[in-house]
């Protein structure tokens, strides 16, 4: 098959290049620019006309909570991966903490794979986890047993989950050492436990008997809590900073500290799009943990994404049903939003096409650097011969309007509700096969369909080649 005449996002190029891409089986066999004459079709070769369309490498969403098995009233792999495909995400990496039992040991991973392997429509890797209540078992054996099957280990400095608890600073230093020995990054949810616990108490006392407001929740998890946790993490990982990756950073100050010390971090589309001001207005639809930050952070995070101080973007996709989101109480409303389907459309429109970031950084931020960080770059993260044919065709002249009720995720409540974005995803290919297809010229809110069978997505892990 040849995808012809598209404007292709090739690695290292400053602008889109008109080129043809030959796909043989699951992989990219050849790429030839129009200026070099393009590709000559073989007899009977299928041709896809991509004239006027952008051809992007499939996005990697390196932080999703698909909740299966265990919390499937919130999300499952079929719905989550369908939403991903709709949004141009061709590989997701799922978190260990929001399925039951949590993926802290090999038996749990095998159990999870047995449940999800016939569900996904995009490729997927898994993170292992280290929970505070079983940290000694993890350090003695479980991390080592899991390492061949996972692309990193996640832990928390603060956790709201009974089934997956926070680690202490002492635990964390030993976990980073184990990660370095095993050759896997250690991912940290960086909010300081003491700070948030004390701030929560203070904010609740201040409010007294009056009804809580959304700003109270934001005040309980301020910018300083993230910075303090990142500073501690850098100190505890001293000499092993390359093993540390801080997830969902929302403040520029924390990102700068982490990057300057030689560790890596990600941010999320919602921290690039929204601030505390929006949270007061949107409430539950924008409640996440960590919470969105002060208005000034948005532009500073964009600048860090453009410069590479923030490596890549993830969705932290974590939806919940209406009953769990709309409790009417800022403290109990579920903290998490669907995001895997809106991440790439948002970054394309408000990042690349709005010229906040250039094409090389855009590609690195949506797939290239996550592929390298998690040992997947032999086959993922760029449009190059030999790599998997994970491709997204986008009509840059059309618009997309986001409607929560039309999300393919189980979660329908999104802070991006009603947002109009430049560009419209028409086809998502995973390993050469179309997975999602939308109609050209359809209504801006219309959603296409999933055309791949559940289970077509493949489990991949570190060193996949
Ligand atoms: Zn998360």
Boltz pocket constraint, residues with backbone or C-beta under 6 A from the ligand:
constraints:
  - pocket:
      binder: B
      contacts: [[A, 63], [A, 65], [A, 95], [A, 289], [A, 316], [A, 318]]
      max_distance: 6.0
